[in-house]
């Protein structure tokens, strides 16, 4: 959901406050911001998921964390808040090209279908 919201908000702001037109440059800038926000909001969840999945298990129970919330609290207490953003650059480098491709293709398909830009 942050993808759509950020893309639309940034695109409307670019069109309103700059001289840029509704074209591929505006779409690329909006999609870059969209990918950044998505990575920023999603990285902590990815970190927790990875830690939960990689912990050793005995009889189906994790040895380090009992729940995702427990993992979050223990991670922040032992490593600090920024530990939630370990791996941010690889996540963003994965999301940025996807976001760029998706939004550029989406906008072009809307124009080809006669629906106009988003």
C-alpha positions, 0 to 999 in steps of 0.5 A: 500500500505505501507503493500506491500512496507514495507514487500518487502523492509524489507524482501530484506534488511534482506536477503541482510544484514543478514545471515537469509534465506528466511523462516518463521523467515524472513517473520515474521520479515518483516510482523511485520515491515509492520504492524508497518508502516501501523499502523503508517501511518493509525492511524491519518486517524483513529483518524480523522474518529472517531472524525468526526463520533462521533461528534454531528450532527444537521440537518446533519451538524457536530457541531465540524468539517466541514471537515476532514481537519478542524478536523485535523487542530483543533485537532493539534492546540488544542491537539498537533501533538501526538493527531493524534496517540491516540489509536496507540497501539490498532490499531497496536495490531489489525494490527500486527496479521493480517499482520503476518498471511497474509504474512506467509500464502501468502508466504506458498501458493506461495511455494505450488503453485510452484511460489516460495517466494515473 
